[in-house]
Amino acid sequence: MPEWCRKSYLGHGLLDENGAWLCLNPALLNIFQRPAGEFLGKHFDDILEPASREVFRKAWEDVVSGALPSRCMDLEFPARDGGRLFTDVFLTKFEEVPGSMMLQILNITRHKETENELAQARETQERNEASLRMILDNFPIPVITSRTTGDGEITLINKEFTRLLGYTLEDMPSAMAWAAKAYPEEEYRKMVVDWWRDALANAANINIPIENVEFFVMGKDGVTRDILFHTTLVGGLIVIAMQDVTEQKKAAAELEAAYRVESTLRSEAERIALARSRFLAGVSHEIRTPISALVNLSQSLLMESEKHALPEEFLEHLEKVRAGGQYLNLILTNLLDLSAAGSGHTPVRPQNFYLRDWVEDIGALIEAIARGRSTEIIWRLPEDENEKFSTDAVRLSQILLNLAQNSVKFSVKPNARIWISISKKGSSLELSIADEGPGIPPGKLDELFKEFGQSDTNTNLMDRGVGLGLAVVRQNVSLLGGGISTRPVEPSGICFEITVPELHK
């Protein structure tokens, strides 16, 4: 025990981390009128009256956990003469002995109603305040303390407070002196002072806790900061901890401004997307009618030519007209599908159909496109001619037709071949289309599946298209709940593989 404790007229004792007595000074032994041997090694609360034990245990937990730096309490002990010993106890951590707690115990039994007892209690409180201020001075956050009585004398400004706002204790001897410097604008200062006056009056009279509050505070450097005040009443002191939230509020304001800009840009993007969708839908719808007439007319002419011995060259030109019309019709269908997706209207209409009938219909279109390029289509179809499948047949046709069109377009070598495989496995349909074209580098696939994505393949400008085919394929595969993958074909080419599950109404 330190020498000053041993010689102190106040009772001092040390407790270990479990609350057992380590040592007591002579003044404390005199208070209890018992030898040290009756205390050492025993728990402090074992000698308390039952009513005081819970008070001490709660105080012990608060100080040990760090919730409070110290606790002052009135405790009762059994006296040697069979009566009760009334004491004023101050509990705090004792830094000189790690893990220990220091007790200051004042006997107020005999002088409880006398002036001497009041003076000793006042002295104890002052000691407590001094200990509290000593602890707060090393707090890692700005702290200011003042008295709750008189003119609000400021008793402490810790190092962090001075670092943040620049003021020292000499700059602001009272709360009003602080207010004049911190809130130089008179009307705002009056509002702040009135708020504190009401809050302190409510806390003192009707025991309402002082809520956290935020004010603008001017530092000694003339810079105004947003400060959040956290207030606690400890005995005769007001303890105010401060939190500088200037940067937080600035960041929040910047975030809000960025959100407003982003919201404006998003609205503009949605407006442009809607306008584009309406434009595509309108234009493609207007163009489809004459193209359909062109395709139907060329089809009629081909059927009529079978009755007459027309020149082979004329028939080839007529076939190209029909294939070109069908290709234009495919592009318009793609445009309509993408514009519908942009507008949020992408219906899926499952139906049950025979696979062979479906292949016959779509195959006629694909074969017509292939003949115009002298390309051979090699089919691998289900063996069972009565095999059925249920999905949206129109979207399935668009998938196959777009992939076939791409394969024909990029199979530029003479007498190129394309392999189309269609098979049903379980409840899924598997499609694959492989060609002998130049293939697609793996890093370019994601780009080509986007709208208007283009390959760098060296093809004729008229053959490159507008870059909608694969976007429509991906969209339709997704709508049908399927998946799509690719793999290279040796020595050159690419194979698209699609799996589509059955869909029912």
Secondary structure in CASP SS format (residue, H / E / C, confidence):
PFRMAT SS
TARGET T0000
AUTHOR 0000-0000-0000
METHOD secondary structure of the structure
MODEL  1
M C 1.00
P C 1.00
E H 1.00
W H 1.00
C H 1.00
R H 1.00
K C 1.00
S C 1.00
Y C 1.00
L C 1.00
G E 1.00
H E 1.00
G E 1.00
L E 1.00
L E 1.00
D C 1.00
E C 1.00
N C 1.00
G C 1.00
A E 1.00
W E 1.00
L E 1.00
C E 1.00
L E 1.00
N C 1.00
P H 1.00
A H 1.00
L H 1.00
L H 1.00
N H 1.00
I H 1.00
F H 1.00
Q C 1.00
R C 1.00
P C 1.00
A H 1.00
G H 1.00
E H 1.00
F C 1.00
L E 1.00
G C 1.00
K C 1.00
H E 1.00
F H 1.00
D H 1.00
D H 1.00
I H 1.00
L C 1.00
E C 1.00
P H 1.00
A H 1.00
S H 1.00
R H 1.00
E H 1.00
V H 1.00
F H 1.00
R H 1.00
K H 1.00
A H 1.00
W H 1.00
E H 1.00
D H 1.00
V H 1.00
V H 1.00
S H 1.00
G C 1.00
A C 1.00
L C 1.00
P C 1.00
S E 1.00
R E 1.00
C E 1.00
M E 1.00
D E 1.00
L E 1.00
E E 1.00
F E 1.00
P E 1.00
A C 1.00
R C 1.00
D C 1.00
G C 1.00
G C 1.00
R E 1.00
L E 1.00
F E 1.00
T E 1.00
D E 1.00
V E 1.00
F E 1.00
L E 1.00
T E 1.00
K E 1.00
F E 1.00
E C 1.00
E C 1.00
V C 1.00
P C 1.00
G C 1.00
S E 1.00
M E 1.00
M E 1.00
L E 1.00
Q E 1.00
I E 1.00
L E 1.00
N E 1.00
I C 1.00
T C 1.00
R C 1.00
H C 1.00
K C 1.00
E C 1.00
T C 1.00
E H 1.00
N H 1.00
E H 1.00
L H 1.00
A H 1.00
Q H 1.00
A H 1.00
R H 1.00
E H 1.00
T H 1.00
Q H 1.00
E H 1.00
R H 1.00
N H 1.00
E H 1.00
A H 1.00
S H 1.00
L H 1.00
R H 1.00
M H 1.00
I H 1.00
L H 1.00
D C 1.00
N C 1.00
F C 1.00
P C 1.00
I C 1.00
P C 1.00
V E 1.00
I E 1.00
T E 1.00
S E 1.00
R E 1.00
T C 1.00
T C 1.00
G C 1.00
D C 1.00
G C 1.00
E E 1.00
I E 1.00
T E 1.00
L E 1.00
I E 1.00
N C 1.00
K H 1.00
E H 1.00
F H 1.00
T H 1.00
R H 1.00
L H 1.00
L H 1.00
G C 1.00
Y C 1.00
T C 1.00
L H 1.00
E H 1.00
D H 1.00
M C 1.00
P C 1.00
S E 1.00
A H 1.00
M H 1.00
A H 1.00
W H 1.00
A H 1.00
A H 1.00
K H 1.00
A H 1.00
Y C 1.00
P C 1.00
E C 1.00
E H 1.00
E H 1.00
Y H 1.00
R H 1.00
K H 1.00
M H 1.00
V H 1.00
V H 1.00
D H 1.00
W H 1.00
W H 1.00
R H 1.00
D H 1.00
A H 1.00
L H 1.00
A H 1.00
N H 1.00
A H 1.00
A H 1.00
N H 1.00
I C 1.00
N C 1.00
I C 1.00
P C 1.00
I C 1.00
E C 1.00
N C 1.00
V E 1.00
E E 1.00
F E 1.00
F E 1.00
V E 1.00
M E 1.00
G C 1.00
K C 1.00
D C 1.00
G C 1.00
V C 1.00
T E 1.00
R E 1.00
D E 1.00
I E 1.00
L E 1.00
F E 1.00
H E 1.00
T E 1.00
T E 1.00
L E 1.00
V E 1.00
G C 1.00
G C 1.00
L E 1.00
I E 1.00
V E 1.00
I E 1.00
A E 1.00
M E 1.00
Q E 1.00
D E 1.00
V C 1.00
T H 1.00
E H 1.00
Q H 1.00
K H 1.00
K H 1.00
A H 1.00
A H 1.00
A H 1.00
E H 1.00
L H 1.00
E H 1.00
A H 1.00
A H 1.00
Y H 1.00
R H 1.00
V H 1.00
E H 1.00
S H 1.00
T H 1.00
L H 1.00
R H 1.00
S H 1.00
E H 1.00
A H 1.00
E H 1.00
R H 1.00
I H 1.00
A H 1.00
L H 1.00
A H 1.00
R H 1.00
S H 1.00
R H 1.00
F H 1.00
L H 1.00
A H 1.00
G H 1.00
V H 1.00
S H 1.00
H H 1.00
E H 1.00
I H 1.00
R H 1.00
T H 1.00
P H 1.00
I H 1.00
S H 1.00
A H 1.00
L H 1.00
V H 1.00
N H 1.00
L H 1.00
S H 1.00
Q H 1.00
S H 1.00
L H 1.00
L H 1.00
M H 1.00
E H 1.00
S H 1.00
E C 1.00
K C 1.00
H C 1.00
A C 1.00
L C 1.00
P C 1.00
E H 1.00
E H 1.00
F H 1.00
L H 1.00
E H 1.00
H H 1.00
L H 1.00
E H 1.00
K H 1.00
V H 1.00
R H 1.00
A H 1.00
G H 1.00
G H 1.00
Q H 1.00
Y H 1.00
L H 1.00
N H 1.00
L H 1.00
I H 1.00
L H 1.00
T H 1.00
N H 1.00
L H 1.00
L H 1.00
D H 1.00
L H 1.00
S H 1.00
A H 1.00
A H 1.00
G H 1.00
S C 1.00
G C 1.00
H C 1.00
T C 1.00
P C 1.00
V C 1.00
R C 1.00
P C 1.00
Q E 1.00
N E 1.00
F E 1.00
Y E 1.00
L H 1.00
R H 1.00
D H 1.00
W H 1.00
V H 1.00
E H 1.00
D H 1.00
I H 1.00
G H 1.00
A H 1.00
L H 1.00
I H 1.00
E H 1.00
A H 1.00
I H 1.00
A H 1.00
R H 1.00
G C 1.00
R C 1.00
S C 1.00
T C 1.00
E E 1.00
I E 1.00
I E 1.00
W E 1.00
R E 1.00
L C 1.00
P C 1.00
E C 1.00
D C 1.00
E C 1.00
N C 1.00
E C 1.00
K E 1.00
F E 1.00
S E 1.00
T E 1.00
D C 1.00
A H 1.00
V H 1.00
R H 1.00
L H 1.00
S H 1.00
Q H 1.00
I H 1.00
L H 1.00
L H 1.00
N H 1.00
L H 1.00
A H 1.00
Q H 1.00
N H 1.00
S H 1.00
V H 1.00
K H 1.00
F H 1.00
S C 1.00
V C 1.00
K C 1.00
P C 1.00
N C 1.00
A C 1.00
R E 1.00
I E 1.00
W E 1.00
I E 1.00
S E 1.00
I E 1.00
S E 1.00
K E 1.00
K E 1.00
G C 1.00
S C 1.00
S E 1.00
L E 1.00
E E 1.00
L E 1.00
S E 1.00
I E 1.00
A E 1.00
D C 1.00
E C 1.00
G C 1.00
P C 1.00
G C 1.00
I C 1.00
P C 1.00
P H 1.00
G H 1.00
K H 1.00
L H 1.00
D H 1.00
E H 1.00
L H 1.00
F C 1.00
K C 1.00
E C 1.00
F C 1.00
G C 1.00
Q C 1.00
S C 1.00
D C 1.00
T C 1.00
N C 1.00
T C 1.00
N C 1.00
L H 1.00
M H 1.00
D H 1.00
R C 1.00
G C 1.00
V C 1.00
G C 1.00
L C 1.00
G H 1.00
L H 1.00
A H 1.00
V H 1.00
V H 1.00
R H 1.00
Q H 1.00
N H 1.00
V H 1.00
S H 1.00
L H 1.00
L C 1.00
G C 1.00
G C 1.00
G E 1.00
I E 1.00
S E 1.00
T E 1.00
R E 1.00
P E 1.00
V C 1.00
E C 1.00
P C 1.00
S C 1.00
G C 1.00
I E 1.00
C E 1.00
F E 1.00
E E 1.00
I E 1.00
T E 1.00
V E 1.00
P E 1.00
E C 1.00
L C 1.00
H C 1.00
K C 1.00
END
